[in-house]
Structures are given as C-alpha cells and as structure tokens.
Amino acid sequence: MDKVAIVTGAGGGLGSVIARELAADGFQVVLADRDEAAAEAAAAAIPGSPVVAPADLTDAEDVRRLVDEVARRFGRLDVVVNSAGIERVHPLESMSEADWDTTMDVNVKGPMLLCRAVVPLWREQRSGSVVNISSRAWLGGSANTAYASSKAALVGLTVSMAVELGPLGVRANAVAPSFVRTLFNRQRTDITDQERMIERYTAFTPLRRLVEPIDVANAVVFLASERARNITGEVLHVCAGAQLPPIP
Ligand SMILES: NC(=O)c1ccc[n+]([C@@H]2O[C@H](COP(=O)([O-])OP(=O)(O)OC[C@H]3O[C@@H](n4cnc5c(N)ncnc54)[C@H](O)[C@@H]3O)[C@@H](O)[C@H]2O)c1
C-alpha cells in the first residue's frame, strides 16, 4: 500500500509542486484546497490517481470530513503538509481585527484543526509526520505583523506537536521559505512591483538567488521521508541564506 499524504493549499504555487514531488516519491497524494478548480489543475499534472478534496481548512466540519474520507479510502495517513496560507499586508497601526483574525484562522488554526483531527489515526498507526509551511517572515518582517505573527505561531505549533506527539512516533517539522514567485505575492503587489521586489530581495540574500517552488518541495519531501526519521521539531529555512542577519 502506498503511503498517503494530504497537502493543503495544493492548488497554490508551492502546494502544487509539493504534491507533485511527494507523488514522485511514491506517495498517494490528496490535494486539499478551498479552490477546487486550482486543485483539479494541480492534480492533472500528477501521474497516478491523485485525489482532489475541496475543503475550507478553517472549518472544523470540513476538516473532519476530509480526514474521515482519507481514512475510509486509504485506511492510513502518513504525512500532512500544511501549505494553505494567506497574507494581509498592513502596518500595525492600520491593522483591522478582521485581517488579523483571518490570517490567524488560515495560517494557524487551519493546521491545528487538521492535525487535531488526524491524531487518532496516528495513534493507531504509531507513526506519522507533519510538515508545516511557515515563512522566513516568522523572524520578523515589515508591514506584515499579522503574517509574521501567524508564521511564528505555526513554528510554536510545530515544536509543541513534536514534543506531544513524538511518543506516538509522529514527527513535526516546519519549512520556512523566503520570497518565491507565486500568485501568493500578487496579493500585495502588481507584477512590476513583484519583479522589483524580487530584485531587491535577491540582492539581499547571501546566495544572491531566488528560491524556487522546487527548492521548497525538495525540503518537504526530505522531511516527510524516512531519511528524516530522527528529525523532529526543526525549522528548515529554504531562503538562500536570507534568514541570516546581514553583516553591518
Ligand atoms: N510564495 C511565497 O513567497 C512564500 C514564502 C514563504 C512562505 N510561503 C507560504 O507557503 C504557503 C503556500 O504559498 P503559495 O505561494 O503556494 O501561495 P498560493 O497563494 O499560491 O496558494 C495558497 C493556496 O492556499 C489555498 N487556501 C487559502 N486559504 C485556504 C483555506 N481556508 N482552506 C483551503 N485552502 C486555502 C488557496 O486557495 C491557494 O490555492 C503559504 O502558507 C505561504 O504563507 C509562501
């Protein structure tokens, strides 16, 4: 029986590549996204029989249905990748409570709801692994207080789960990418601004390179695999060095 992985946000720029690469590594993948068309498009690029599961990951009922369906169809769940995420860019002074709450709901509550629903399966299996897609922004960012806070909270969730679920044989790690060219960043910039931002950002990284979706997917596939069987509670920065403080 293939090992089974749920990838949330699998219709997105990173989630779609993560799902594809997990499938290439032998996983039966379940592509969960509230944007069904995007998840279908991502699934169409994956050989085998990927499953599309439309779900709003902030809705506990949707999450419960998703996990029940996976348990019914496959009888197991080896890996959860929480890639669904949003960013609302506002300086603190003009941050609305609604933007704060929505960011926290999608980026932190969603992963918590999904992992909470999967624990009974993992307890039965005595194995499992979660990879949470945090962000370099968890170390701080400008005008994205809610996003940075949510991604830091996701690291907190990751390390807490590593400690709590470790005795069940469950590992929890996070991958923290820096800027990647996906539609994600179009939420805050038009295409010209995005290219300008990429130029500035790349010049700031020690490797002077832009991170690509495949770089993030490679890190996820490694952490999800048996090769990482004794790695838990880690944050793997995929940032071309952008997580390091610049030399003054
Ligand atoms: N792209 C970057 O520069 C970058 C950098 C660092 C971290 N990240 C993180 O990587 C993850 C993926 O980013 P991406 O570039 O693929 O973004 P994306 O916008 O391309 O994809 C995000 C996907 O999440 C889905 N989604 C959002 N809210 C959802 C919900 N409530 N329920 C179900 N699905 C939902 C969207 O429909 C979308 O398909 C995010 O968590 C993001 O914070 C991205």
The ligand as an SDF file (V2000), in Angstrom:
LIG
                    3D

 44 48  0  0  0  0  0  0  0  0999 V2000
    5.1830   32.3050   -2.0800 N   0  0  0  0  0  0  0  0  0  0  0  0
    5.9940   32.8010   -1.1580 C   0  0  0  0  0  0  0  0  0  0  0  0
    6.7700   33.7420   -1.4040 O   0  0  0  0  0  0  0  0  0  0  0  0
    6.0160   32.2050    0.2170 C   0  0  0  0  0  0  0  0  0  0  0  0
    7.1300   32.4500    1.0400 C   0  0  0  0  0  0  0  0  0  0  0  0
    7.1470   31.9180    2.3330 C   0  0  0  0  0  0  0  0  0  0  0  0
    6.0960   31.1410    2.7670 C   0  0  0  0  0  0  0  0  0  0  0  0
    5.0300   30.9260    1.9470 N   0  0  0  0  0  0  0  0  0  0  0  0
    3.9430   30.0870    2.4700 C   0  0  0  0  0  0  0  0  0  0  0  0
    3.7980   28.9840    1.6330 O   0  0  0  0  0  0  0  0  0  0  0  0
    2.4360   28.5570    1.6160 C   0  0  0  0  0  0  0  0  0  0  0  0
    1.9850   28.3890    0.1850 C   0  0  0  0  0  0  0  0  0  0  0  0
    2.1930   29.5830   -0.5350 O   0  0  0  0  0  0  0  0  0  0  0  0
    1.8990   29.6840   -2.1010 P   0  0  0  0  0  0  0  0  0  0  0  0
    2.9380   30.5670   -2.6600 O   0  0  0  0  0  0  0  0  0  0  0  0
    1.6540   28.3370   -2.6510 O   0  0  0  0  0  0  0  0  0  0  0  0
    0.5130   30.5100   -2.0550 O   0  0  0  0  0  0  0  0  0  0  0  0
   -0.7020   30.4590   -3.0920 P   0  0  0  0  0  0  0  0  0  0  0  0
   -1.4980   31.6960   -2.8090 O   0  0  0  0  0  0  0  0  0  0  0  0
   -0.2100   30.2170   -4.4620 O   0  0  0  0  0  0  0  0  0  0  0  0
   -1.5140   29.1690   -2.6080 O   0  0  0  0  0  0  0  0  0  0  0  0
   -2.1800   29.1130   -1.3770 C   0  0  0  0  0  0  0  0  0  0  0  0
   -3.3310   28.1470   -1.5240 C   0  0  0  0  0  0  0  0  0  0  0  0
   -3.9720   28.0210   -0.2650 O   0  0  0  0  0  0  0  0  0  0  0  0
   -5.3680   27.9250   -0.5100 C   0  0  0  0  0  0  0  0  0  0  0  0
   -6.1000   28.3430    0.6890 N   0  0  0  0  0  0  0  0  0  0  0  0
   -6.0710   29.5590    1.2910 C   0  0  0  0  0  0  0  0  0  0  0  0
   -6.9000   29.5520    2.3300 N   0  0  0  0  0  0  0  0  0  0  0  0
   -7.4710   28.3240    2.3990 C   0  0  0  0  0  0  0  0  0  0  0  0
   -8.4300   27.7210    3.2460 C   0  0  0  0  0  0  0  0  0  0  0  0
   -9.0000   28.3820    4.2570 N   0  0  0  0  0  0  0  0  0  0  0  0
   -8.7690   26.4440    3.0280 N   0  0  0  0  0  0  0  0  0  0  0  0
   -8.2320   25.7530    1.9910 C   0  0  0  0  0  0  0  0  0  0  0  0
   -7.3310   26.2680    1.1440 N   0  0  0  0  0  0  0  0  0  0  0  0
   -6.9610   27.5520    1.3440 C   0  0  0  0  0  0  0  0  0  0  0  0
   -5.6220   28.8630   -1.6790 C   0  0  0  0  0  0  0  0  0  0  0  0
   -6.8550   28.5440   -2.3390 O   0  0  0  0  0  0  0  0  0  0  0  0
   -4.3990   28.6180   -2.5310 C   0  0  0  0  0  0  0  0  0  0  0  0
   -4.6150   27.6160   -3.5120 O   0  0  0  0  0  0  0  0  0  0  0  0
    1.6460   29.6150    2.3960 C   0  0  0  0  0  0  0  0  0  0  0  0
    1.3940   29.1230    3.6900 O   0  0  0  0  0  0  0  0  0  0  0  0
    2.5920   30.7910    2.4640 C   0  0  0  0  0  0  0  0  0  0  0  0
    2.3980   31.5530    3.6280 O   0  0  0  0  0  0  0  0  0  0  0  0
    4.9600   31.4220    0.6830 C   0  0  0  0  0  0  0  0  0  0  0  0
  1  2  1  0
  2  3  2  0
  2  4  1  0
  4  5  1  0
  4 44  2  0
  5  6  2  0
  6  7  1  0
  7  8  2  0
  8  9  1  0
  8 44  1  0
  9 10  1  0
  9 42  1  0
 10 11  1  0
 11 12  1  0
 11 40  1  0
 12 13  1  0
 13 14  1  0
 14 15  2  0
 14 16  1  0
 14 17  1  0
 17 18  1  0
 18 19  2  0
 18 20  1  0
 18 21  1  0
 21 22  1  0
 22 23  1  0
 23 24  1  0
 23 38  1  0
 24 25  1  0
 25 26  1  0
 25 36  1  0
 26 27  1  0
 26 35  1  0
 27 28  2  0
 28 29  1  0
 29 30  1  0
 29 35  2  0
 30 31  1  0
 30 32  2  0
 32 33  1  0
 33 34  2  0
 34 35  1  0
 36 37  1  0
 36 38  1  0
 38 39  1  0
 40 41  1  0
 40 42  1  0
 42 43  1  0
M  CHG  2   8   1  16  -1
M  END
$$$$
